[in-house]
Protein backbone atom coordinates (compact mmCIF):
# COMPACT_ATOMS: atom_id res chain seq x y z
CA UNK A 1 0.00 0.00 0.00
CA UNK A 2 1.77 3.05 -1.26
CA UNK A 3 0.52 6.54 -1.09
CA UNK A 4 -2.20 6.63 -3.68
CA UNK A 5 -3.57 9.88 -5.01
CA UNK A 6 -6.95 10.84 -3.56
CA UNK A 7 -9.99 10.00 -5.66
CA UNK A 8 -11.23 12.79 -7.92
CA UNK A 9 -13.77 15.16 -6.40
CA UNK A 10 -17.36 14.77 -7.59
CA UNK A 11 -18.26 17.27 -10.27
CA UNK A 12 -21.40 19.43 -10.36
CA UNK A 13 -24.06 18.31 -12.79
CA UNK A 14 -24.82 20.85 -15.52
CA UNK A 15 -28.47 21.88 -15.78
CA UNK A 16 -29.64 22.34 -19.35
CA UNK A 17 -33.22 23.37 -18.56
CA UNK A 18 -35.90 23.51 -15.89
CA UNK A 19 -39.66 23.04 -16.01
CA UNK A 20 -42.04 24.30 -13.33
CA UNK A 21 -44.11 21.54 -11.78
CA UNK A 22 -47.19 21.60 -9.59
CA UNK A 23 -47.61 23.77 -6.51
CA UNK A 24 -47.72 21.30 -3.62
CA UNK A 25 -48.87 23.74 -0.91
CA UNK A 26 -45.67 23.41 1.16
CA UNK A 27 -43.34 23.26 -1.85
CA UNK A 28 -43.24 23.93 -5.55
CA UNK A 29 -42.09 21.05 -7.73
CA UNK A 30 -39.51 21.72 -10.41
CA UNK A 31 -38.03 19.34 -12.96
CA UNK A 32 -34.41 19.90 -13.98
CA UNK A 33 -32.68 18.26 -16.90
CA UNK A 34 -29.11 17.63 -15.75
CA UNK A 35 -26.10 15.96 -17.30
CA UNK A 36 -24.28 13.25 -15.36
CA UNK A 37 -20.58 14.24 -15.69
CA UNK A 38 -19.51 10.59 -15.52
CA UNK A 39 -21.81 9.16 -18.23
CA UNK A 40 -22.71 12.39 -20.12
CA UNK A 41 -26.35 11.23 -20.09
CA UNK A 42 -29.06 13.83 -19.47
CA UNK A 43 -31.57 12.90 -16.78
CA UNK A 44 -34.80 14.52 -15.57
CA UNK A 45 -34.70 15.13 -11.82
CA UNK A 46 -37.28 16.43 -9.33
CA UNK A 47 -36.38 19.38 -7.11
CA UNK A 48 -38.72 20.72 -4.45
CA UNK A 49 -38.43 24.49 -4.02
CA UNK A 50 -39.10 24.84 -0.31
CA UNK A 51 -38.82 27.90 1.95
CA UNK A 52 -36.18 27.67 4.65
CA UNK A 53 -37.26 26.46 8.08
CA UNK A 54 -36.27 27.07 11.70
CA UNK A 55 -36.48 25.02 14.85
CA UNK A 56 -35.74 25.98 18.43
CA UNK A 57 -34.12 24.14 21.33
CA UNK A 58 -35.85 26.20 24.04
CA UNK A 59 -34.68 25.65 27.62
CA UNK A 60 -36.48 27.05 30.64
CA UNK A 61 -34.51 28.60 33.53
CA UNK A 62 -34.80 25.14 35.20
CA UNK A 63 -33.14 23.60 32.08
CA UNK A 64 -36.29 21.84 30.90
CA UNK A 65 -36.82 21.49 27.15
CA UNK A 66 -39.99 23.04 25.71
CA UNK A 67 -41.64 20.50 23.39
CA UNK A 68 -44.71 20.42 21.21
CA UNK A 69 -46.88 17.37 20.64
CA UNK A 70 -48.87 17.34 17.43
CA UNK A 71 -50.41 15.03 14.86
CA UNK A 72 -48.26 14.57 11.75
CA UNK A 73 -50.07 13.60 8.56
CA UNK A 74 -47.08 11.91 6.91
CA UNK A 75 -46.72 9.20 9.53
CA UNK A 76 -50.28 9.38 10.82
CA UNK A 77 -49.43 9.75 14.49
CA UNK A 78 -48.73 12.29 17.22
CA UNK A 79 -45.07 13.27 17.54
CA UNK A 80 -42.98 14.99 20.18
CA UNK A 81 -40.88 17.76 18.65
CA UNK A 82 -39.31 21.11 19.35
CA UNK A 83 -41.06 24.27 18.09
CA UNK A 84 -40.33 25.35 14.55
CA UNK A 85 -41.73 26.28 11.20
CA UNK A 86 -41.36 28.13 7.93
CA UNK A 87 -39.39 31.34 7.56
CA UNK A 88 -41.70 33.93 5.99
CA UNK A 89 -40.57 35.74 2.84
CA UNK A 90 -38.12 38.49 3.82
CA UNK A 91 -37.92 37.31 7.45
CA UNK A 92 -34.54 36.67 9.07
CA UNK A 93 -34.01 33.17 10.53
CA UNK A 94 -33.69 34.37 14.14
CA UNK A 95 -36.84 36.49 13.84
CA UNK A 96 -38.68 33.44 12.52
CA UNK A 97 -37.35 31.31 15.38
CA UNK A 98 -38.51 33.85 17.96
CA UNK A 99 -41.93 34.08 16.26
CA UNK A 100 -42.40 30.31 15.97
CA UNK A 101 -41.46 29.75 19.63
CA UNK A 102 -43.96 32.41 20.76
CA UNK A 103 -46.78 31.34 18.40
CA UNK A 104 -46.51 27.57 18.94
CA UNK A 105 -45.75 27.52 22.66
CA UNK A 106 -46.48 30.94 24.16
CA UNK A 107 -42.86 31.03 25.39
CA UNK A 108 -40.31 33.78 24.83
CA UNK A 109 -36.63 33.63 25.80
CA UNK A 110 -33.96 35.93 27.18
CA UNK A 111 -30.94 34.55 25.33
CA UNK A 112 -30.68 33.38 21.71
CA UNK A 113 -27.87 31.66 19.84
CA UNK A 114 -27.73 30.36 16.27
CA UNK A 115 -26.62 26.71 16.16
CA UNK A 116 -26.17 26.60 12.39
CA UNK A 117 -28.26 25.32 9.50
CA UNK A 118 -28.67 21.80 8.11
CA UNK A 119 -29.98 20.52 4.78
CA UNK A 120 -33.23 18.63 5.50
CA UNK A 121 -33.01 16.45 2.39
CA UNK A 122 -30.57 17.69 -0.28
CA UNK A 123 -31.43 14.76 -2.54
CA UNK A 124 -34.46 16.68 -3.80
CA UNK A 125 -35.10 19.71 -1.53
CA UNK A 126 -33.28 23.04 -1.87
CA UNK A 127 -33.91 24.48 1.60
CA UNK A 128 -32.14 24.78 4.93
CA UNK A 129 -33.37 24.30 8.49
CA UNK A 130 -31.77 26.81 10.85
CA UNK A 131 -31.31 25.54 14.42
CA UNK A 132 -31.45 27.95 17.37
CA UNK A 133 -30.90 27.69 21.11
CA UNK A 134 -33.19 29.82 23.29
CA UNK A 135 -32.30 29.94 26.98
CA UNK A 136 -34.34 31.32 29.85
CA UNK A 137 -37.60 30.45 28.05
CA UNK A 138 -40.77 31.32 29.98
CA UNK A 139 -44.49 31.23 29.10
CA UNK A 140 -45.46 34.85 28.38
CA UNK A 141 -48.16 34.73 25.67
CA UNK A 142 -51.21 32.78 24.60
CA UNK A 143 -50.70 30.30 21.76
CA UNK A 144 -51.28 31.69 18.25
CA UNK A 145 -51.87 28.52 16.24
CA UNK A 146 -52.47 28.40 12.51
CA UNK A 147 -55.78 26.84 11.35
CA UNK A 148 -53.87 23.65 10.46
CA UNK A 149 -52.21 23.29 13.88
CA UNK A 150 -53.39 21.50 17.02
CA UNK A 151 -50.50 21.61 19.49
CA UNK A 152 -50.06 20.59 23.11
CA UNK A 153 -47.07 22.22 24.85
CA UNK A 154 -45.03 20.37 27.47
CA UNK A 155 -41.57 20.45 29.04
CA UNK A 156 -39.16 17.60 29.62
CA UNK A 157 -36.08 17.45 31.79
CA UNK A 158 -32.92 16.64 29.84
CA UNK A 159 -32.74 13.02 30.98
CA UNK A 160 -36.35 12.56 29.83
CA UNK A 161 -35.30 13.96 26.43
CA UNK A 162 -32.47 11.44 26.15
CA UNK A 163 -34.81 8.64 27.25
CA UNK A 164 -37.46 9.69 24.69
CA UNK A 165 -34.83 9.59 21.92
CA UNK A 166 -33.54 6.17 23.03
CA UNK A 167 -37.09 4.75 23.17
CA UNK A 168 -38.17 6.26 19.84
CA UNK A 169 -40.59 8.72 21.43
CA UNK A 170 -38.63 11.52 19.76
CA UNK A 171 -37.34 10.57 16.32
CA UNK A 172 -37.87 13.55 14.03
CA UNK A 173 -34.47 13.87 12.34
CA UNK A 174 -34.38 17.68 12.38
CA UNK A 175 -35.28 17.71 16.09
CA UNK A 176 -32.51 15.23 16.90
CA UNK A 177 -30.10 17.21 14.73
CA UNK A 178 -30.83 20.42 16.67
CA UNK A 179 -30.71 18.67 20.05
CA UNK A 180 -27.36 17.06 19.17
CA UNK A 181 -25.83 20.54 18.94
CA UNK A 182 -26.78 21.21 22.57
CA UNK A 183 -26.95 17.84 24.37
CA UNK A 184 -24.87 14.68 24.47
CA UNK A 185 -27.31 12.21 22.89
CA UNK A 186 -25.08 9.15 22.69
CA UNK A 187 -27.03 5.99 23.33
CA UNK A 188 -23.99 4.05 24.54
CA UNK A 189 -21.51 5.36 27.04
CA UNK A 190 -17.85 5.36 26.12
CA UNK A 191 -18.29 6.22 22.46
CA UNK A 192 -15.96 8.87 21.15
CA UNK A 193 -17.58 11.98 19.88
Number of C-alpha atoms within 10 A of each C-alpha: 3 4 5 6 6 6 6 6 6 8 9 10 14 14 15 11 10 15 12 12 13 11 12 11 8 11 14 15 20 17 16 19 18 19 17 15 13 9 7 11 10 16 13 14 14 16 20 22 18 17 18 19 22 26 27 31 27 28 23 21 13 10 15 20 24 25 25 20 16 16 15 12 8 6 8 8 9 14 17 23 23 28 25 27 20 18 21 13 8 6 11 10 22 19 12 21 29 21 19 24 27 23 19 25 27 19 24 22 20 11 12 18 13 14 16 13 19 17 15 18 12 12 11 14 17 15 18 18 24 26 26 26 21 23 21 17 25 18 14 12 13 12 17 14 15 10 6 6 12 12 18 14 18 14 17 16 15 16 11 13 21 20 15 15 18 15 10 11 15 18 16 14 11 20 19 16 17 24 23 12 15 12 12 11 19 14 11 8 7 7 7 6 5
